[in-house]
């Protein structure tokens, strides 16, 4: 079922569904329960299932009526005091609840918690089942009421912790933590705070591990289709949280911390371009990726007719990030950094990147392709 159709159905028919048996039939399409492996005769298991199922239903309905607070009542107060959107998994994979959720099992866990195992999936046009995520969420009875918790709520106490500057690092005990890189990160953070004129008024949690699978495991995720590379990073704006499997100094993700606050309506093309220009991408600087693009376009005779739409080269290099980085680098060198930052003022609800580039930089849309190819060659050193 398409997301738009789901939202239409929930928005206009939800009041009727509340009064009819049809309601259950509709939500059964979106939220399935593996009753064969869930003991609903057990009062705790049944209560845990109910609170998670109700949360998912309210996430869907809240999205339909543009009220994302409807589901908060099911979450625990400790985590709600830190953020208005406490579900880490749904921040790591925005819109995950739109995919069909199958609740696979509910098992007792440590400290009187229950672990709920979920699988989110969709069936494509050919009938194949595509799994989007497999993950745990926790439930516990708090003062007589069952509440939801992130898996990380317990996991963080099992990790090593070190505070450096404004960052609280969490990492496995066998991780080779580098205080030098952490201190370097603090200096980069100070420089960005001055550049964006945004003070650092809250601490940032930084979870680091050696690979993406281990990294997302700290948040109860067995599999996330959005984490399809061995190494990666992500900034969760609602929780002021950085996830990273490179090192303690992912400058790319820190740029996002500031652009989220300074330019809430920014286009992804310019946002990722700036983060790549200032902080690199996938552990490599912009020049590294530009050289890869040059080799691909000029030495392998790739079709360069529409390079703005070119797909990802591999796990390491995404042309959209690199082309955005080229535009931001060119703008900075030609007009200055403030002109480059002005590109982030525009919203994709009104403009396309091509329109902004023509409007601000004077590069016509029909000349942009050749412009980018020329600068790929120039910035690659060829």
RODO-2510 file (C-alpha; in nm, 4 decimals, decimal comma):
residues 382
     n   res          X          Y          Z
     1     x     0,0000     0,0000     0,0000
     2     x     0,1452     0,3385    -0,0974
     3     x     0,2235     0,5920     0,1761
     4     x     0,0011     0,8571     0,0221
     5     x    -0,2945     0,6192     0,0098
     6     x    -0,2378     0,5174     0,3707
     7     x    -0,2349     0,8789     0,4847
     8     x    -0,5472     0,9615     0,2841
     9     x    -0,7302     0,6642     0,4304
    10     x    -0,6284     0,7359     0,7873
    11     x    -0,6987     1,1086     0,7666
    12     x    -1,0488     1,0924     0,6279
    13     x    -1,1761     0,7602     0,7512
    14     x    -1,0211     0,7256     1,0981
    15     x    -1,3266     0,8604     1,2870
    16     x    -1,5470     0,6076     1,1095
    17     x    -1,2999     0,3298     1,1770
    18     x    -1,3148     0,3990     1,5468
    19     x    -1,6813     0,3023     1,5386
    20     x    -1,6596    -0,0035     1,3192
    21     x    -1,5025    -0,3438     1,2948
    22     x    -1,3355    -0,2310     0,9717
    23     x    -1,0757    -0,0485     1,1829
    24     x    -0,9100    -0,3727     1,2901
    25     x    -0,9062    -0,5067     0,9366
    26     x    -0,7299    -0,1954     0,8075
    27     x    -0,4623    -0,1970     1,0756
    28     x    -0,4041    -0,5674     1,0316
    29     x    -0,2654    -0,4794     0,6892
    30     x    -0,0145    -0,2447     0,8491
    31     x     0,0566    -0,4162     1,1813
    32     x     0,0692    -0,7955     1,1888
    33     x     0,1214    -1,0047     1,5009
    34     x     0,2842    -1,3452     1,5159
    35     x     0,0401    -1,4890     1,7695
    36     x     0,1896    -1,8379     1,7349
    37     x     0,5044    -1,7134     1,9064
    38     x     0,3521    -1,4583     2,1461
    39     x     0,1847    -1,5839     2,4634
    40     x    -0,1109    -1,3474     2,5096
    41     x    -0,2359    -1,5544     2,8046
    42     x     0,0522    -1,3993     2,9999
    43     x    -0,0602    -1,0634     3,1407
    44     x     0,2796    -0,8931     3,0990
    45     x     0,3270    -1,0134     2,7435
    46     x    -0,0251    -0,9107     2,6501
    47     x     0,0248    -0,5633     2,8009
    48     x     0,3612    -0,5197     2,6267
    49     x     0,2022    -0,6123     2,2950
    50     x    -0,0853    -0,3708     2,3467
    51     x     0,1323    -0,0685     2,4245
    52     x     0,3597    -0,1268     2,1232
    53     x     0,0688    -0,1922     1,8886
    54     x    -0,1095     0,1210     2,0127
    55     x     0,2078     0,3238     1,9672
    56     x     0,2423     0,2135     1,6038
    57     x    -0,1214     0,2916     1,5293
    58     x    -0,0869     0,6375     1,6784
    59     x     0,2329     0,7004     1,4793
    60     x     0,0376     0,6348     1,1608
    61     x    -0,2622     0,8401     1,2590
    62     x    -0,0436     1,1204     1,3939
    63     x     0,1391     1,1413     1,0619
    64     x    -0,1937     1,1550     0,8790
    65     x    -0,3227     1,4491     1,0840
    66     x     0,0221     1,6135     1,1102
    67     x     0,0448     1,5687     1,4864
    68     x     0,3546     1,3725     1,5823
    69     x     0,2882     1,3972     1,9555
    70     x    -0,0036     1,1522     1,9669
    71     x     0,2212     0,8528     2,0217
    72     x     0,4376     1,0085     2,2956
    73     x     0,2117     0,8971     2,5796
    74     x     0,3345     0,5400     2,5329
    75     x     0,7004     0,6313     2,5922
    76     x     0,8831     0,6468     2,9255
    77     x     0,9363     0,9804     3,1011
    78     x     1,3164     0,9470     3,1339
    79     x     1,3718     0,9512     2,7592
    80     x     1,0918     1,1991     2,6899
    81     x     1,2708     1,4593     2,9011
    82     x     1,5642     1,4486     2,6566
    83     x     1,3717     1,4788     2,3302
    84     x     1,0204     1,5164     2,1921
    85     x     1,0872     1,2259     1,9530
    86     x     1,2386     0,9538     2,1726
    87     x     1,2261     0,6587     1,9282
    88     x     1,5845     0,6231     1,8025
    89     x     1,5040     0,3563     1,5435
    90     x     1,2389     0,5722     1,3765
    91     x     1,4896     0,8593     1,3677
    92     x     1,7530     0,6345     1,2124
    93     x     1,4967     0,5262     0,9516
    94     x     1,2364     0,8040     0,9091
    95     x     0,9019     0,6719     0,7944
    96     x     0,9811     0,3128     0,8905
    97     x     0,6360     0,2690     1,0446
    98     x     0,4775     0,3206     0,7013
    99     x     0,6071    -0,0225     0,6031
   100     x     0,4178    -0,3228     0,7311
   101     x     0,5315    -0,4065     1,0839
   102     x     0,5259    -0,7708     1,1874
   103     x     0,5635    -0,8189     1,5633
   104     x     0,7585    -1,1452     1,5753
   105     x     0,8113    -1,2179     1,9439
   106     x     0,8038    -1,0791     2,2972
   107     x     1,0486    -1,2205     2,5501
   108     x     1,1475    -1,1330     2,9088
   109     x     1,4791    -0,9498     2,9358
   110     x     1,7034    -0,8099     3,2065
   111     x     1,5863    -0,5687     3,4780
   112     x     1,2187    -0,6616     3,4298
   113     x     1,2146    -0,5398     3,0697
   114     x     1,0502    -0,7184     2,7776
   115     x     1,2123    -0,7271     2,4340
   116     x     0,9817    -0,6983     2,1322
   117     x     1,1268    -0,8203     1,8042
   118     x     0,9896    -0,6564     1,4880
   119     x     1,0304    -0,6948     1,1153
   120     x     0,9282    -0,4196     0,8726
   121     x     0,8794    -0,5162     0,5100
   122     x     0,6963    -0,4515     0,1849
   123     x     0,5996    -0,6595    -0,1160
   124     x     0,7210    -0,5139    -0,4464
   125     x     0,5421    -0,5190    -0,7820
   126     x     0,6877    -0,8601    -0,8673
   127     x     0,5649    -1,0188    -0,5445
   128     x     0,9034    -1,0297    -0,3740
   129     x     0,9224    -0,9536    -0,0025
   130     x     1,1689    -0,6720     0,0737
   131     x     1,2765    -0,6524     0,4374
   132     x     1,3422    -0,2962     0,5511
   133     x     1,4328    -0,3501     0,9153
   134     x     1,4614    -0,6044     1,1958
   135     x     1,4925    -0,4535     1,5413
   136     x     1,4077    -0,4719     1,9121
   137     x     1,2171    -0,2257     2,1273
   138     x     1,1854    -0,2539     2,5056
   139     x     0,8802    -0,2392     2,7341
   140     x     0,8708    -0,2151     3,1117
   141     x     0,6057    -0,1631     3,3782
   142     x     0,6721     0,1732     3,5426
   143     x     0,4576     0,2736     3,8402
   144     x     0,1829     0,0392     3,7256
   145     x     0,1874     0,1478     3,3590
   146     x     0,3690    -0,0250     3,0710
   147     x     0,6027     0,2109     2,8853
   148     x     0,8277     0,1880     2,5803
   149     x     1,2071     0,2245     2,5960
   150     x     1,4852     0,2350     2,3403
   151     x     1,7186    -0,0631     2,3345
   152     x     1,9994     0,1889     2,3863
   153     x     1,8495     0,2769     2,7257
   154     x     2,0071    -0,0391     2,8679
   155     x     2,2868    -0,0808     2,6157
   156     x     2,4607     0,2476     2,6983
   157     x     2,5397     0,1238     3,0495
   158     x     2,7357    -0,1650     2,8967
   159     x     2,9526     0,0647     2,6860
   160     x     3,2605     0,2613     2,7797
   161     x     3,2053     0,6354     2,8094
   162     x     3,4326     0,9351     2,7764
   163     x     3,3414     1,3036     2,7744
   164     x     3,5577     1,5317     2,5606
   165     x     3,4502     1,8918     2,5206
   166     x     3,0811     1,9029     2,4330
   167     x     3,0702     1,5356     2,3285
   168     x     2,9777     1,2293     2,5320
   169     x     3,1327     0,9321     2,3543
   170     x     2,9999     0,5763     2,3923
   171     x     3,1964     0,2834     2,2514
   172     x     3,2622    -0,0892     2,3136
   173     x     3,5311    -0,1791     2,5625
   174     x     3,7577    -0,3210     2,2908
   175     x     3,7274    -0,0138     2,0694
   176     x     4,0632     0,1727     2,0270
   177     x     3,9376     0,5158     2,1338
   178     x     4,1562     0,8070     2,0217
   179     x     4,1595     1,1075     2,2526
   180     x     4,3559     1,2985     1,9855
   181     x     4,0778     1,2603     1,7300
   182     x     3,8178     1,3546     1,9899
   183     x     4,0084     1,6728     2,0747
   184     x     4,0441     1,7490     1,7025
   185     x     3,6673     1,7126     1,6753
   186     x     3,6172     1,9670     1,9518
   187     x     3,8305     2,2223     1,7660
   188     x     3,6383     2,1611     1,4427
   189     x     3,3155     2,2063     1,6357
   190     x     3,4358     2,5421     1,7692
   191     x     3,5212     2,6601     1,4167
   192     x     3,1757     2,5601     1,2866
   193     x     3,0061     2,7344     1,5776
   194     x     3,1802     3,0574     1,4761
   195     x     3,1114     3,0067     1,1051
   196     x     2,7396     2,9433     1,1489
   197     x     2,7039     3,1816     1,4444
   198     x     2,5312     2,9030     1,6349
   199     x     2,6446     2,8496     1,9953
   200     x     2,6922     2,4998     2,1321
   201     x     2,4270     2,5085     2,4038
   202     x     2,3765     2,1352     2,4537
   203     x     2,5927     1,8262     2,4696
   204     x     2,6020     1,5767     2,1834
   205     x     2,6031     1,2004     2,2330
   206     x     2,8468     1,0296     1,9945
   207     x     2,8202     0,6497     1,9572
   208     x     3,1135     0,4968     1,7706
   209     x     3,2027     0,1417     1,6679
   210     x     3,4149    -0,0347     1,4093
   211     x     3,1444    -0,1191     1,1526
   212     x     2,7838    -0,0395     1,0716
   213     x     2,6367    -0,3722     1,1887
   214     x     2,7920    -0,3413     1,5337
   215     x     2,6985     0,0261     1,5467
   216     x     2,3255    -0,0176     1,4858
   217     x     2,3280    -0,3201     1,7155
   218     x     2,3657    -0,0832     2,0106
   219     x     2,0205     0,0478     1,9208
   220     x     1,8606    -0,2952     1,8982
   221     x     1,8819    -0,3166     1,5190
   222     x     1,9687    -0,6484     1,3599
   223     x     1,9186    -0,5085     1,0112
   224     x     1,8353    -0,1695     0,8579
   225     x     1,8178    -0,1374     0,4803
   226     x     1,9312     0,2254     0,5118
   227     x     2,2646     0,1039     0,6528
   228     x     2,3840    -0,0698     0,3373
   229     x     2,7542     0,0159     0,3686
   230     x     3,0118    -0,1414     0,5988
   231     x     3,1116     0,2006     0,7274
   232     x     2,8842     0,4987     0,7761
   233     x     2,7648     0,7852     0,9902
   234     x     2,4373     0,9572     1,0729
   235     x     2,3242     1,2584     1,2706
   236     x     1,9903     1,2240     1,4512
   237     x     1,8656     1,5803     1,4892
   238     x     1,5832     1,5077     1,7352
   239     x     1,8193     1,3432     1,9824
   240     x     2,1404     1,5468     1,9129
   241     x     2,3076     1,2127     1,8532
   242     x     2,5856     1,1123     1,6139
   243     x     2,6282     0,7493     1,5086
   244     x     2,9570     0,6615     1,3410
   245     x     3,1629     0,3610     1,2376
   246     x     3,4682     0,5531     1,1100
   247     x     3,6245     0,7220     1,4113
   248     x     3,5724     0,9833     1,6818
   249     x     3,5972     1,2725     1,4344
   250     x     3,3259     1,2487     1,1674
   251     x     3,3268     1,6113     1,0528
   252     x     3,0593     1,5522     0,7876
   253     x     2,7933     1,4645     1,0442
   254     x     2,8863     1,7572     1,2681
   255     x     2,8175     2,0004     0,9822
   256     x     2,4605     1,8662     0,9806
   257     x     2,4252     1,9531     1,3498
   258     x     2,4708     2,3199     1,2615
   259     x     2,2804     2,3304     0,9326
   260     x     1,9765     2,1723     1,0994
   261     x     1,9646     2,4623     1,3417
   262     x     2,0576     2,7457     1,1077
   263     x     1,8766     2,6350     0,7914
   264     x     1,5728     2,4188     0,8775
   265     x     1,4281     2,4423     0,5227
   266     x     1,7554     2,3589     0,3420
   267     x     1,7750     2,1364     0,0333
   268     x     1,9493     1,8030     0,0785
   269     x     2,1673     1,8639    -0,2291
   270     x     2,3283     2,1758    -0,0793
   271     x     2,3263     2,0423     0,2769
   272     x     2,5127     1,7248     0,1827
   273     x     2,7319     1,9252    -0,0527
   274     x     2,8394     2,1603     0,2259
   275     x     2,8965     1,8714     0,4675
   276     x     3,1103     1,6968     0,2033
   277     x     3,3033     2,0138     0,1165
   278     x     3,3797     2,0967     0,4807
   279     x     3,3893     1,7494     0,6333
   280     x     3,4392     1,4902     0,3610
   281     x     3,2182     1,1873     0,3014
   282     x     3,2467     0,8226     0,4019
   283     x     3,5813     0,8873     0,5701
   284     x     3,7412     1,0539     0,2658
   285     x     3,7784     1,4189     0,1675
   286     x     3,6119     1,5806    -0,1340
   287     x     3,9193     1,5602    -0,3579
   288     x     3,9349     1,1826    -0,3125
   289     x     3,5779     1,1403    -0,4396
   290     x     3,6230     1,3927    -0,7225
   291     x     3,9149     1,1875    -0,8541
   292     x     3,6938     0,8784    -0,8493
   293     x     3,4269     1,0634    -1,0466
   294     x     3,6868     1,1836    -1,2943
   295     x     3,8136     0,8290    -1,3505
   296     x     3,4595     0,7034    -1,3950
   297     x     3,3430     0,9763    -1,6308
   298     x     3,6549     1,0368    -1,8382
   299     x     3,8432     0,7070    -1,8356
   300     x     3,5579     0,4568    -1,8354
   301     x     3,3474     0,6378    -2,0949
   302     x     3,0406     0,6573    -1,8711
   303     x     2,7289     0,8310    -2,0006
   304     x     2,7560     1,1878    -1,8700
   305     x     2,4426     1,3289    -2,0319
   306     x     2,2648     1,3879    -1,6995
   307     x     2,5219     1,3598    -1,4225
   308     x     2,2933     1,5282    -1,1662
   309     x     2,0866     1,2066    -1,1806
   310     x     2,3846     0,9707    -1,1765
   311     x     2,3440     0,6732    -0,9377
   312     x     2,5792     0,5848    -0,6541
   313     x     2,9117     0,4494    -0,7814
   314     x     2,9740     0,2086    -0,4934
   315     x     2,9485     0,1870    -0,1149
   316     x     3,1883     0,4761    -0,0853
   317     x     3,0982     0,7441    -0,3406
   318     x     2,7580     0,9036    -0,4000
   319     x     2,7742     1,1490    -0,6960
   320     x     2,4950     1,3642    -0,5499
   321     x     2,7103     1,4396    -0,2437
   322     x     3,0192     1,5027    -0,4560
   323     x     2,8476     1,7266    -0,7113
   324     x     2,6972     1,9246    -0,4257
   325     x     3,0446     1,9491    -0,2743
   326     x     3,1831     2,0798    -0,6036
   327     x     2,9148     2,3495    -0,6201
   328     x     2,9832     2,4582    -0,2598
   329     x     3,3610     2,4563    -0,3154
   330     x     3,3273     2,6597    -0,6351
   331     x     3,0908     2,9076    -0,4677
   332     x     3,3220     2,9517    -0,1680
   333     x     3,6295     3,0058    -0,3833
   334     x     3,4539     3,2396    -0,6260
   335     x     3,2142     3,4393    -0,4087
   336     x     3,3064     3,3589    -0,0474
   337     x     3,1710     3,1313     0,2245
   338     x     2,8696     3,3505     0,3059
   339     x     2,7498     3,3177    -0,0533
   340     x     2,7923     2,9425    -0,0241
   341     x     2,5856     2,9378     0,2946
   342     x     2,3118     3,1410     0,1247
   343     x     2,2392     2,8386    -0,0988
   344     x     2,0984     2,6640     0,2094
   345     x     1,8270     2,9234     0,2563
   346     x     1,6206     2,7815    -0,0295
   347     x     1,3533     2,5158     0,0240
   348     x     1,2881     2,2240    -0,2110
   349     x     0,9180     2,3017    -0,1745
   350     x     0,9724     2,6021    -0,4026
   351     x     1,2923     2,5405    -0,5976
   352     x     1,5109     2,2721    -0,7499
   353     x     1,8908     2,2750    -0,7024
   354     x     1,9300     2,3661    -1,0709
   355     x     1,7037     2,6684    -1,0280
   356     x     1,8952     2,7897    -0,7227
   357     x     2,2301     2,7451    -0,8986
   358     x     2,1088     2,9494    -1,1948
   359     x     1,9526     3,2139    -0,9706
   360     x     2,2472     3,2554    -0,7315
   361     x     2,5512     3,1563    -0,9373
   362     x     2,4414     3,2515    -1,2880
   363     x     2,4947     2,9033    -1,4329
   364     x     2,2046     2,8269    -1,6719
   365     x     2,0401     2,4882    -1,6298
   366     x     2,1348     2,3863    -1,9822
   367     x     2,5022     2,4642    -1,9057
   368     x     2,5204     2,3002    -1,5631
   369     x     2,6182     1,9542    -1,6884
   370     x     2,9205     2,0808    -1,8825
   371     x     3,0119     2,3139    -1,5928
   372     x     3,0224     2,0223    -1,3479
   373     x     3,2235     1,8056    -1,5861
   374     x     3,4787     2,0852    -1,6286
   375     x     3,5142     2,1256    -1,2528
   376     x     3,5384     1,7532    -1,1932
   377     x     3,8377     1,7612    -1,4228
   378     x     3,9803     2,0754    -1,2596
   379     x     3,9383     1,9620    -0,8987
   380     x     4,0729     1,6146    -0,9734
   381     x     4,4079     1,7697    -1,0732
   382     x     4,3807     1,6688    -1,4386
***
